[in-house]
Amino acid sequence: MKGYWIVKVNVLDVEKQKDYATHAGEAVKKFEGKFLIRGGEQSTKEGKEYERNVVVEFPSYEQAENAYASNEYQSAKKILGDNKDRIFAIVEGTQK
């Protein structure tokens, strides 16, 4: 089954976010991820409003987990530090 990163973000520091995105993209590429959603228009119908949405598709759930645990992604995550407002989930798809 495919794996997905589903991320909702309120950007607190634009420069750090840009640097993070560049470095996080290295992990996505290394683990054969594909950005399906990266920003764009949105309409929140329920729950807390987040200004940015990102969905990344990986060939498998395991690759999505490995990408998150990778040195490349963990280094990217350190750029943001603890000062972040986001939800980050790794989800298994329902079809191959």
Secondary structure as UniProt FT lines:
FT   STRAND          3..10
FT   HELIX           14..30
FT   TURN            31..32
FT   STRAND          34..38
FT   STRAND          52..58
FT   HELIX           61..69
FT   HELIX           71..80
FT   TURN            81..82
FT   STRAND          85..92
//
